[in-house]
Amino acid sequence: MPELPRPVYGRTVGPGQGRAALCGTSPATPARVRARTGVSGTERGRGAAGAAGTRRGRRVPAGRPRGRHRRAGSAMEPTELPEWEHLAPGVARLRLPGWDCTAGLVRGEGAALLVDPGASLAQGEAVRRAAGRLLGDGSHVTHLALTHPHFDLVLGRPAFDVPV
């Protein structure tokens, strides 16, 4: 029986297309796109976590932590957070380092909602402090929303003493 196309995240991937179809690249992808995305041909040049490989066209030494992290025992702890991006009046987002997650902050009348507090207690505390600085006036997060139960989004929840 021939292999049938299978849906993948809303897209249909046929037999033999594999990761190239998911990444949106193939050997026929223009060189400028492959150079910008760091994808050469149909596969990225990365091995297992911590293995030597390439990252967006640059060589990454084995054992070097990726992103803005330092090693603290066996856990990876954030050392700094980027700035909040203002998307609309009262709405901002913060791209969290490490797992490529995004925290959101929505400010309303006397309340502030934080969406997805981060991947660890330390990251959650850093997000809480950053949100407090952004809100100003001694304001703080009053509500918390978790979009879905992935560790990289929900493990920062204990840093907040607010309803979910």
Secondary structure as UniProt FT lines:
FT   STRAND          6..8
FT   TURN            9..10
FT   STRAND          11..13
FT   TURN            15..17
FT   HELIX           18..23
FT   TURN            27..28
FT   HELIX           31..37
FT   TURN            41..42
FT   TURN            49..50
FT   STRAND          53..55
FT   TURN            56..57
FT   STRAND          58..60
FT   TURN            62..63
FT   STRAND          69..72
FT   TURN            73..74
FT   STRAND          75..78
FT   STRAND          85..88
FT   TURN            89..90
FT   STRAND          91..96
FT   TURN            97..100
FT   STRAND          101..108
FT   TURN            109..110
FT   STRAND          111..115
FT   HELIX           121..135
FT   TURN            137..138
FT   STRAND          143..145
FT   HELIX           151..154
FT   TURN            155..156
FT   HELIX           157..159
//
